[in-house]
């Protein structure tokens, strides 16, 4: 039986892919890690930053494949090491895809209250009142945001405030399947009444446009349905808005790509996130698909 020769270090480096998941405690990092495990990644949770380079080198020797690593504020003292380590890994040909999971403070407080888990930066005592504990939790969340700000700045952010676990899994899988060397445009529709996504790089408000909700035959449909699309195509304001957003993105996407941005999230919001914003996301994703990798999300619809 002939054994295959082990790949050289350089060959392993060229084929290595590392998805680094960071983010706020309670934002869904475990869900994201499980999604990557299902997609065939070798996953490690809470890896100390000091071990990042050594671990990647070891995985290159054994697998030279795809690795997903989760880090968080439990390693707060050594998190400042990570940006420099990532730059070093990239210089050696390792493909890095950093994802940062975020959520609003109110959402995180609710999740911790529902699960009765302690935030890693809080210390509850038996004598603390509920009010004191909640105040301590909010302070811990804000401190965590500060400690993770540098990692957030360098990663693609996913706002998990309004999405379910199944949606998050789908988002993660679509992001990691996009080409790493090419700018990826994420178009996302949302409802203003449920809050603006915190992961958006650009937000466009289209609530002033004619609303299909007030047409009884269209109310139960969405912007992905042809009758709604036909109605909106007939509205001059909708055509103008579509053209204005397209013109803005045409003017600046090249500069963003030259600035080595991997992902840009463009959020389109209307009142209910069902008709106008959905239609515009679909149109924009089609328009830009010939130039860039495009992904589409519909926050209020992608719940099934």
C-alpha beads as a LAMMPS data file, in Angstrom:
LAMMPS data file: protein, C-alpha beads

304 atoms
303 bonds

1 atom types
1 bond types

-500.0 500.0 xlo xhi
-500.0 500.0 ylo yhi
-500.0 500.0 zlo zhi

Masses

1 110.0

Atoms # bond

1 1 1 0.000 0.000 0.000
2 1 1 1.436 3.379 -1.008
3 1 1 1.163 6.259 1.420
4 1 1 0.578 9.768 0.140
5 1 1 3.332 12.214 0.907
6 1 1 2.449 14.883 3.421
7 1 1 1.826 18.296 1.844
8 1 1 4.568 20.863 2.187
9 1 1 4.061 23.773 4.552
10 1 1 3.596 26.180 1.640
11 1 1 1.042 23.950 -0.073
12 1 1 -0.845 23.540 3.183
13 1 1 -0.839 27.276 3.736
14 1 1 -2.272 27.925 0.285
15 1 1 -5.154 25.533 0.889
16 1 1 -5.894 26.464 4.492
17 1 1 -9.119 28.326 5.253
18 1 1 -9.907 29.708 8.700
19 1 1 -13.275 31.149 9.690
20 1 1 -12.807 33.188 12.860
21 1 1 -16.028 33.720 14.792
22 1 1 -16.031 36.438 17.419
23 1 1 -18.787 38.536 18.898
24 1 1 -20.879 39.442 21.872
25 1 1 -21.718 36.867 24.512
26 1 1 -25.243 35.658 23.847
27 1 1 -25.193 36.662 20.172
28 1 1 -25.243 33.106 18.787
29 1 1 -21.609 32.080 18.322
30 1 1 -22.416 28.470 19.254
31 1 1 -25.158 28.376 16.616
32 1 1 -22.750 29.710 13.998
33 1 1 -20.097 27.200 14.993
34 1 1 -22.589 24.334 14.677
35 1 1 -23.528 25.571 11.189
36 1 1 -19.883 25.455 10.157
37 1 1 -19.444 22.020 11.681
38 1 1 -22.386 20.826 9.581
39 1 1 -20.676 22.357 6.544
40 1 1 -17.573 20.229 7.109
41 1 1 -15.350 22.557 9.091
42 1 1 -13.197 21.349 11.973
43 1 1 -14.466 23.549 14.806
44 1 1 -12.868 24.737 18.035
45 1 1 -14.634 26.866 20.633
46 1 1 -12.930 29.355 22.969
47 1 1 -9.423 28.900 21.595
48 1 1 -6.971 31.110 23.554
49 1 1 -5.569 33.732 21.152
50 1 1 -2.016 32.798 22.167
51 1 1 -2.554 29.413 20.494
52 1 1 -4.051 30.659 17.225
53 1 1 -0.980 30.496 15.006
54 1 1 0.285 27.239 16.477
55 1 1 -3.149 25.642 16.105
56 1 1 -3.510 26.699 12.466
57 1 1 -0.009 25.370 11.718
58 1 1 -0.920 22.045 13.324
59 1 1 -4.134 21.796 11.319
60 1 1 -2.222 22.542 8.132
61 1 1 0.036 19.575 8.814
62 1 1 -2.822 17.188 9.574
63 1 1 -5.687 18.346 7.361
64 1 1 -4.731 21.401 5.293
65 1 1 -8.470 21.986 5.117
66 1 1 -11.147 24.150 6.606
67 1 1 -11.108 25.261 10.228
68 1 1 -13.571 27.355 12.246
69 1 1 -12.430 28.960 15.490
70 1 1 -14.567 30.817 18.021
71 1 1 -13.006 33.400 20.336
72 1 1 -14.682 35.723 22.770
73 1 1 -14.234 37.935 25.788
74 1 1 -13.375 34.966 27.999
75 1 1 -9.872 35.540 26.614
76 1 1 -10.079 39.304 27.096
77 1 1 -6.473 39.777 28.227
78 1 1 -5.012 38.350 25.027
79 1 1 -7.577 39.501 22.446
80 1 1 -5.350 42.459 21.394
81 1 1 -2.956 39.855 19.939
82 1 1 -5.472 38.636 17.363
83 1 1 -5.305 41.357 14.642
84 1 1 -1.525 41.013 14.359
85 1 1 -1.796 37.209 14.300
86 1 1 -4.396 37.331 11.531
87 1 1 -2.157 39.603 9.467
88 1 1 0.734 37.171 9.934
89 1 1 -1.399 34.194 8.890
90 1 1 -2.552 36.034 5.773
91 1 1 1.060 36.780 4.860
92 1 1 1.662 33.021 4.907
93 1 1 -1.217 32.389 2.513
94 1 1 -3.907 31.387 5.011
95 1 1 -7.379 32.435 3.896
96 1 1 -9.095 34.224 6.807
97 1 1 -12.839 34.874 6.950
98 1 1 -13.661 36.827 10.127
99 1 1 -17.298 36.964 11.261
100 1 1 -18.544 39.043 14.192
101 1 1 -21.946 38.301 15.739
102 1 1 -23.664 41.246 17.370
103 1 1 -27.024 42.121 18.915
104 1 1 -28.581 45.089 20.655
105 1 1 -27.997 45.486 24.375
106 1 1 -31.707 45.001 25.113
107 1 1 -31.667 41.728 23.176
108 1 1 -28.592 40.454 25.013
109 1 1 -30.045 41.384 28.415
110 1 1 -33.243 39.503 27.566
111 1 1 -31.347 36.424 26.419
112 1 1 -29.229 36.286 29.550
113 1 1 -32.349 36.763 31.694
114 1 1 -34.187 33.965 29.877
115 1 1 -31.322 31.488 30.143
116 1 1 -30.302 32.598 33.661
117 1 1 -26.675 32.400 32.599
118 1 1 -24.027 34.787 33.879
119 1 1 -22.197 37.081 31.538
120 1 1 -18.473 36.209 31.606
121 1 1 -17.623 39.748 32.763
122 1 1 -20.132 39.919 35.630
123 1 1 -19.915 38.639 39.170
124 1 1 -23.295 38.167 40.794
125 1 1 -23.462 37.768 44.544
126 1 1 -26.157 36.163 46.627
127 1 1 -27.031 39.540 48.173
128 1 1 -27.320 41.462 44.906
129 1 1 -30.799 42.668 44.057
130 1 1 -32.328 41.964 40.655
131 1 1 -31.930 45.626 39.753
132 1 1 -28.243 45.601 40.725
133 1 1 -27.671 42.424 38.727
134 1 1 -29.313 43.907 35.624
135 1 1 -27.248 47.075 35.965
136 1 1 -24.108 44.963 36.277
137 1 1 -25.133 42.969 33.203
138 1 1 -25.600 46.103 31.086
139 1 1 -22.228 47.430 32.255
140 1 1 -20.590 44.112 31.384
141 1 1 -22.125 44.166 27.883
142 1 1 -20.881 47.696 27.247
143 1 1 -17.403 46.758 28.493
144 1 1 -17.455 43.738 26.202
145 1 1 -18.315 45.964 23.218
146 1 1 -15.294 48.108 24.001
147 1 1 -12.955 45.120 24.354
148 1 1 -14.130 43.601 21.062
149 1 1 -14.297 46.821 19.033
150 1 1 -11.059 46.188 17.119
151 1 1 -12.158 42.677 16.101
152 1 1 -15.582 43.970 15.070
153 1 1 -13.957 46.600 12.874
154 1 1 -12.083 43.949 10.874
155 1 1 -14.921 41.433 10.476
156 1 1 -18.191 41.039 8.643
157 1 1 -20.903 41.771 11.208
158 1 1 -24.118 39.765 11.495
159 1 1 -26.876 41.293 13.605
160 1 1 -28.684 38.435 15.364
161 1 1 -31.133 40.624 17.305
162 1 1 -34.161 39.796 15.174
163 1 1 -33.294 36.470 13.570
164 1 1 -33.822 32.875 14.598
165 1 1 -31.173 30.195 14.878
166 1 1 -32.113 28.658 11.530
167 1 1 -31.745 32.055 9.814
168 1 1 -28.333 32.591 11.398
169 1 1 -27.161 29.176 10.254
170 1 1 -28.251 29.970 6.701
171 1 1 -26.560 33.376 6.742
172 1 1 -23.277 31.913 7.978
173 1 1 -23.255 29.157 5.373
174 1 1 -23.957 31.606 2.540
175 1 1 -21.214 33.965 3.694
176 1 1 -18.497 31.353 3.989
177 1 1 -19.368 29.966 0.552
178 1 1 -18.727 33.360 -1.108
179 1 1 -15.316 33.832 -2.788
180 1 1 -12.861 35.268 -0.275
181 1 1 -10.873 37.303 -2.790
182 1 1 -13.906 39.173 -4.141
183 1 1 -16.100 41.859 -2.614
184 1 1 -19.430 40.386 -1.535
185 1 1 -22.532 42.594 -1.450
186 1 1 -25.192 41.624 1.076
187 1 1 -28.576 43.207 0.352
188 1 1 -30.953 42.994 3.318
189 1 1 -34.585 44.029 3.629
190 1 1 -36.040 44.883 7.027
191 1 1 -38.955 46.527 8.830
192 1 1 -38.251 49.818 10.580
193 1 1 -40.884 48.941 13.170
194 1 1 -38.614 46.100 14.342
195 1 1 -35.418 48.123 14.374
196 1 1 -32.509 48.905 12.050
197 1 1 -29.988 46.060 11.581
198 1 1 -26.783 46.896 13.464
199 1 1 -24.710 45.077 10.832
200 1 1 -25.640 47.479 8.015
201 1 1 -22.921 49.520 6.310
202 1 1 -25.530 51.567 4.440
203 1 1 -29.224 52.041 5.275
204 1 1 -31.821 53.323 2.820
205 1 1 -35.298 54.322 4.014
206 1 1 -37.997 53.635 1.388
207 1 1 -41.068 54.204 3.553
208 1 1 -42.050 57.215 1.431
209 1 1 -42.672 55.032 -1.629
210 1 1 -46.176 53.826 -2.662
211 1 1 -47.124 50.910 -0.423
212 1 1 -48.681 47.725 -1.893
213 1 1 -50.050 46.971 1.571
214 1 1 -52.956 49.292 0.790
215 1 1 -53.893 47.297 -2.306
216 1 1 -56.136 44.491 -1.044
217 1 1 -55.072 42.078 -3.807
218 1 1 -51.379 42.566 -2.913
219 1 1 -51.475 42.785 0.861
220 1 1 -50.797 39.099 1.554
221 1 1 -48.042 38.876 -1.088
222 1 1 -44.391 39.956 -0.851
223 1 1 -41.937 41.880 -2.982
224 1 1 -40.752 38.579 -4.452
225 1 1 -44.158 37.960 -6.029
226 1 1 -44.702 39.165 -9.610
227 1 1 -47.997 41.057 -8.961
228 1 1 -46.242 43.193 -6.321
229 1 1 -43.189 43.652 -8.544
230 1 1 -45.405 44.706 -11.450
231 1 1 -47.205 47.239 -9.251
232 1 1 -43.944 48.737 -7.989
233 1 1 -42.361 48.879 -11.449
234 1 1 -45.218 51.151 -12.515
235 1 1 -44.428 53.700 -9.781
236 1 1 -42.064 56.466 -10.914
237 1 1 -40.819 57.074 -7.366
238 1 1 -39.781 53.429 -7.008
239 1 1 -37.863 53.530 -10.286
240 1 1 -36.131 56.735 -9.196
241 1 1 -35.192 55.286 -5.791
242 1 1 -33.791 52.149 -7.407
243 1 1 -31.721 54.262 -9.790
244 1 1 -30.451 56.535 -7.003
245 1 1 -29.284 53.614 -4.847
246 1 1 -27.677 51.949 -7.863
247 1 1 -25.873 55.177 -8.765
248 1 1 -24.567 55.600 -5.202
249 1 1 -23.236 52.053 -5.039
250 1 1 -21.713 52.272 -8.523
251 1 1 -19.814 55.348 -7.391
252 1 1 -18.322 53.824 -4.232
253 1 1 -18.075 50.045 -4.473
254 1 1 -14.839 50.187 -6.435
255 1 1 -13.222 52.272 -3.694
256 1 1 -14.476 49.875 -1.035
257 1 1 -13.026 46.924 -2.929
258 1 1 -9.677 48.719 -3.270
259 1 1 -9.779 49.266 0.485
260 1 1 -9.792 45.455 0.841
261 1 1 -13.348 45.223 2.113
262 1 1 -14.628 41.649 1.907
263 1 1 -18.300 42.336 2.631
264 1 1 -20.606 45.343 2.357
265 1 1 -24.129 45.136 3.781
266 1 1 -26.771 47.382 2.215
267 1 1 -29.998 47.458 4.223
268 1 1 -33.280 48.611 2.659
269 1 1 -36.074 49.353 5.111
270 1 1 -39.795 49.931 4.791
271 1 1 -42.597 49.808 7.342
272 1 1 -43.271 46.063 7.420
273 1 1 -40.312 44.608 5.538
274 1 1 -42.639 42.725 3.201
275 1 1 -43.169 44.611 -0.048
276 1 1 -41.089 47.671 -1.023
277 1 1 -37.810 46.805 0.696
278 1 1 -38.015 43.185 -0.463
279 1 1 -38.627 44.229 -4.066
280 1 1 -35.689 46.660 -4.059
281 1 1 -33.343 44.088 -2.514
282 1 1 -34.250 41.590 -5.220
283 1 1 -33.729 44.163 -7.968
284 1 1 -30.414 45.428 -6.623
285 1 1 -29.056 41.908 -6.103
286 1 1 -29.874 41.104 -9.743
287 1 1 -28.363 44.361 -11.026
288 1 1 -25.042 43.975 -9.230
289 1 1 -24.684 40.198 -9.647
290 1 1 -22.744 40.633 -12.886
291 1 1 -20.090 42.785 -11.165
292 1 1 -19.888 41.450 -7.625
293 1 1 -20.828 38.428 -5.572
294 1 1 -24.288 39.219 -4.192
295 1 1 -26.293 37.717 -1.358
296 1 1 -29.853 38.599 -0.422
297 1 1 -31.527 38.497 2.969
298 1 1 -35.087 39.277 3.968
299 1 1 -35.075 39.610 7.726
300 1 1 -38.814 39.577 8.183
301 1 1 -39.475 36.856 5.599
302 1 1 -36.605 34.420 6.194
303 1 1 -38.166 32.927 9.299
304 1 1 -39.492 29.698 7.896

Bonds

1 1 1 2
2 1 2 3
3 1 3 4
4 1 4 5
5 1 5 6
6 1 6 7
7 1 7 8
8 1 8 9
9 1 9 10
10 1 10 11
11 1 11 12
12 1 12 13
13 1 13 14
14 1 14 15
15 1 15 16
16 1 16 17
17 1 17 18
18 1 18 19
19 1 19 20
20 1 20 21
21 1 21 22
22 1 22 23
23 1 23 24
24 1 24 25
25 1 25 26
26 1 26 27
27 1 27 28
28 1 28 29
29 1 29 30
30 1 30 31
31 1 31 32
32 1 32 33
33 1 33 34
34 1 34 35
35 1 35 36
36 1 36 37
37 1 37 38
38 1 38 39
39 1 39 40
40 1 40 41
41 1 41 42
42 1 42 43
43 1 43 44
44 1 44 45
45 1 45 46
46 1 46 47
47 1 47 48
48 1 48 49
49 1 49 50
50 1 50 51
51 1 51 52
52 1 52 53
53 1 53 54
54 1 54 55
55 1 55 56
56 1 56 57
57 1 57 58
58 1 58 59
59 1 59 60
60 1 60 61
61 1 61 62
62 1 62 63
63 1 63 64
64 1 64 65
65 1 65 66
66 1 66 67
67 1 67 68
68 1 68 69
69 1 69 70
70 1 70 71
71 1 71 72
72 1 72 73
73 1 73 74
74 1 74 75
75 1 75 76
76 1 76 77
77 1 77 78
78 1 78 79
79 1 79 80
80 1 80 81
81 1 81 82
82 1 82 83
83 1 83 84
84 1 84 85
85 1 85 86
86 1 86 87
87 1 87 88
88 1 88 89
89 1 89 90
90 1 90 91
91 1 91 92
92 1 92 93
93 1 93 94
94 1 94 95
95 1 95 96
96 1 96 97
97 1 97 98
98 1 98 99
99 1 99 100
100 1 100 101
101 1 101 102
102 1 102 103
103 1 103 104
104 1 104 105
105 1 105 106
106 1 106 107
107 1 107 108
108 1 108 109
109 1 109 110
110 1 110 111
111 1 111 112
112 1 112 113
113 1 113 114
114 1 114 115
115 1 115 116
116 1 116 117
117 1 117 118
118 1 118 119
119 1 119 120
120 1 120 121
121 1 121 122
122 1 122 123
123 1 123 124
124 1 124 125
125 1 125 126
126 1 126 127
127 1 127 128
128 1 128 129
129 1 129 130
130 1 130 131
131 1 131 132
132 1 132 133
133 1 133 134
134 1 134 135
135 1 135 136
136 1 136 137
137 1 137 138
138 1 138 139
139 1 139 140
140 1 140 141
141 1 141 142
142 1 142 143
143 1 143 144
144 1 144 145
145 1 145 146
146 1 146 147
147 1 147 148
148 1 148 149
149 1 149 150
150 1 150 151
151 1 151 152
152 1 152 153
153 1 153 154
154 1 154 155
155 1 155 156
156 1 156 157
157 1 157 158
158 1 158 159
159 1 159 160
160 1 160 161
161 1 161 162
162 1 162 163
163 1 163 164
164 1 164 165
165 1 165 166
166 1 166 167
167 1 167 168
168 1 168 169
169 1 169 170
170 1 170 171
171 1 171 172
172 1 172 173
173 1 173 174
174 1 174 175
175 1 175 176
176 1 176 177
177 1 177 178
178 1 178 179
179 1 179 180
180 1 180 181
181 1 181 182
182 1 182 183
183 1 183 184
184 1 184 185
185 1 185 186
186 1 186 187
187 1 187 188
188 1 188 189
189 1 189 190
190 1 190 191
191 1 191 192
192 1 192 193
193 1 193 194
194 1 194 195
195 1 195 196
196 1 196 197
197 1 197 198
198 1 198 199
199 1 199 200
200 1 200 201
201 1 201 202
202 1 202 203
203 1 203 204
204 1 204 205
205 1 205 206
206 1 206 207
207 1 207 208
208 1 208 209
209 1 209 210
210 1 210 211
211 1 211 212
212 1 212 213
213 1 213 214
214 1 214 215
215 1 215 216
216 1 216 217
217 1 217 218
218 1 218 219
219 1 219 220
220 1 220 221
221 1 221 222
222 1 222 223
223 1 223 224
224 1 224 225
225 1 225 226
226 1 226 227
227 1 227 228
228 1 228 229
229 1 229 230
230 1 230 231
231 1 231 232
232 1 232 233
233 1 233 234
234 1 234 235
235 1 235 236
236 1 236 237
237 1 237 238
238 1 238 239
239 1 239 240
240 1 240 241
241 1 241 242
242 1 242 243
243 1 243 244
244 1 244 245
245 1 245 246
246 1 246 247
247 1 247 248
248 1 248 249
249 1 249 250
250 1 250 251
251 1 251 252
252 1 252 253
253 1 253 254
254 1 254 255
255 1 255 256
256 1 256 257
257 1 257 258
258 1 258 259
259 1 259 260
260 1 260 261
261 1 261 262
262 1 262 263
263 1 263 264
264 1 264 265
265 1 265 266
266 1 266 267
267 1 267 268
268 1 268 269
269 1 269 270
270 1 270 271
271 1 271 272
272 1 272 273
273 1 273 274
274 1 274 275
275 1 275 276
276 1 276 277
277 1 277 278
278 1 278 279
279 1 279 280
280 1 280 281
281 1 281 282
282 1 282 283
283 1 283 284
284 1 284 285
285 1 285 286
286 1 286 287
287 1 287 288
288 1 288 289
289 1 289 290
290 1 290 291
291 1 291 292
292 1 292 293
293 1 293 294
294 1 294 295
295 1 295 296
296 1 296 297
297 1 297 298
298 1 298 299
299 1 299 300
300 1 300 301
301 1 301 302
302 1 302 303
303 1 303 304
